Structure formats: structure tokens, C-alpha cells
Amino acid sequence: MKETLSYVLVSPYTIAKSRTGGVIARLLSRLDLELAGAQMIAPDEAFVREYAAYLRVYNNGGDTSLLADYVEQNMAPSEGRKHRSLFLLFRGENPCNKLVDICGHLYAEHIDTDSITGETIRDTYADLILSPDDRKTVTYFEPAVMTPRNQEEADRDIRLFAQFLKGEENIVRNIAYSSPEKMEQTLVILKPDNWKYASSRPGTIIDMFSRTGLRIVGIKVYSFSLTKALEFYGPVETALKEKLAPAFGKKARETLEREFLIPLNSEIERLLTESFGTEYAEEQFRLLIEFMSGVKPGACPPEASDIPGNVKCMILIYEGENAVKKIRDVLGPTDPLKAPGGTVRREFGSSIMVNTAHASDSPESFDREKDIVKINENSLADIINTYLT
């Protein structure tokens, strides 16, 4: 069967209530679809009107009309402020039916508490409440997510999204803070070990970061090229040599003394540090680059070094007061074995290298890192346009 694209749009209310991680966890753990792209958006009035009009075209017993009303009333700017929604693009066979099954339908019988199972995203996060006097009048409606029911709708909708995204930055700026000088942004990378198989881990990690109270203002799916990985992690190479070379030079000396039963002086240890210890540290750096890009330095032809690798990451930008420190407190130390309980790395990391996530360690690091990964650019619209053409 041919692979096609479909999408899930996470509502502004769901984003504001920090339910983003829970929604993503549910989608990624129960789907055999690829998350092809992601982008935080803040729709303008014109886009909202057109999207709502599209929803009204396919009226199915009032469901899409209800969704269209919701879009007009809740996704459009209010009091001059745009609202964040999250657009998630999925690729695979029969994506529309699979996404509808996980997102859930809008059925009146789901109003009764005892009929809610929690099986779908809407069972868990959506609300559809009817008037007790008139069981046909909706008094409150929050869909949590929106997804098209068939491929014709999906193709029509994602073409509209691609047109809108073409001129949009990847970072949402929709709040004027009273004390902007106190605001920070920081960058988080959910590393390739989170994407090896269908798993709730990426969403669960996002959910853990939500305890900081920070806002997600940017998100994208990203694959490092060898060149970008070397640039991003370049400062780590020196740190690895300084930390690992002496430790393994000493360990090599102790191993030789134990194996051959002869004492070795400090000069031998220095030579072992400069040779074996340094080579060990450099190999760890090469393995780190391979882990992040899917390509090991020295094994990639020069002409392919700028091509994105075959492993995937997710990059998120968080915003708020003391953003760098708050995120790193929840992330935990580099070594998962030394991380406190309840931190991301303690829960999901397995080694110093495979430690599940990266976060900027200072505002200066954030400035450097966001430029390397070109955080203001997102390939989502290009992916859609390539598919449609």
C-alpha cells in the first residue's frame, strides 16, 4: 500500500494546559506511522477562517460543523494575541484511519462518565457537554486534537497548512512579557535513542519538562548531518580528552602493572595518557557523533558530509524565566547513574553518551546551538509540498 501523509492538530487549550506530552506519548506509542514533521504554529485570522471553511465542506452529522465553530472561536487571535497550536505530520500506510482510531470520535454517548474508557486521546483530554435540559445543545466543547477522516480531506488540509507555514518562522512569538529582560530561551534535543521504535518516551519526557511551567515556543523533527554534528558537539571533544584521557591513562598503567607484575613510573603513565588515553577519548567522541548523526567520522565520503543522517531527533525551544536552569534541573546530570530520581536522565538514560536528551547549559550555549541547527527554519512545509507534487 502506498505511503501517504496525514496530520494531528493539537488545540491551543491542550497546549496551554501542558498536555502536549501526553498527546504525543499516546500517538507515538500506538502508531506504526513515522512522525515526519512537527511545528508550533500561531494561526492568523485569515488562516483560521479558511481552515474552518474547509471543515464545513465535509459535514458529517454535525461533527465537522462543531469543529469548525471551535476553530473559529478558539484558534483565531483574541484581543490581538495569537494562540499556539501544534501541527504534527505523520507518514505511512493508511494514516487517516489509524490517527482517527487513536484520536477518537466525537460521540454524544461519551458525555456520560461511565461510558468514557480513556482509550482514545479525546476520551482522556476532550470534553463534549450537552445541556441537561436539551440533550442536543452543546454547552461546552473542547476537542483536544483534530485530524482528518480520509485521505481527500488530509491532502486538502495539509496543502492549506503548507501555504500558511511557508512564510512562518519556527519560533512562536505571541506574548508581550511585562519583564522581557527576565525571559530566557533554551534548547532541548530528544536524542536518537528515543526514536528507535514506537514508544511513549518522547512524549513522557516532554511531560516531565512541563513541570517547569515553561512554554514550548518552537519544535521540529531534525536529523543531524555529519558536518552539523561535528560543529554542534565540537566543544565536547576537548572536554572528553581532558576528562577521559588521564583516567584511562591511569587505568592502563594499573592494568599493565597487574598483568605483568612490574611497577611503572609516572612518566609511563603520562605516555599512556597521551597515547592510549587520548585515542580512547577521541574514539568516544567519534561514537558520539555516530550516535547523533548515524554516520561515523572517517567513514563518510566528503560529498555526503552535509546530507542529513538516517537517525532522528526532536528539537524543542522552551521559554520563560530561568529557562536554562529549570530545564537542566529536570534533565539531570550527564551521567544517568549520578542523576537524582525523578529526572529525565535517571528515568531514561543508559550511559554518559546515550543519555536520552541534551539541553543548553547557558544562554551563550543556546545562542550557539540554535544557529547550528537553524532553529528558525522548519522543513515541514517542504515535506508536504514534495509529497503533493
ABEGO torsion letter per residue (X at the ends): XBBBBBBBBBBAAAAAAGAAAAAAAAAAAABABBBABBBBBBBBAAAAAAAAAAAAABBBGGAAAAAAAAAAAAABBBGGBBBBBBBBBBBEBGAAAAAAAAAEBBBAAAABAAABAGABAAAAABBBBBBAABAABBABBBAGBBBBABAAAAAAAAAAAAAAAAABBABBBABBBABAAABBBBBBBBBAAAAABBBAAAAAAAAAAAAAGBBBABBBBBBBBAAAAAAAAAAAAAAAAAAAAAAAAAAAAAAAAAAAGBBBBAAAAAAAAABAAAAAAAAAAAAAAAAAAGBBBGABBAAAAABBBABBBBBBBBBEBGAAAAAAAAAEBABAAABBBGBAAAAABABAABAGBBBBABAAAAAAAAAAAGAABBAAAAAAAAAAX
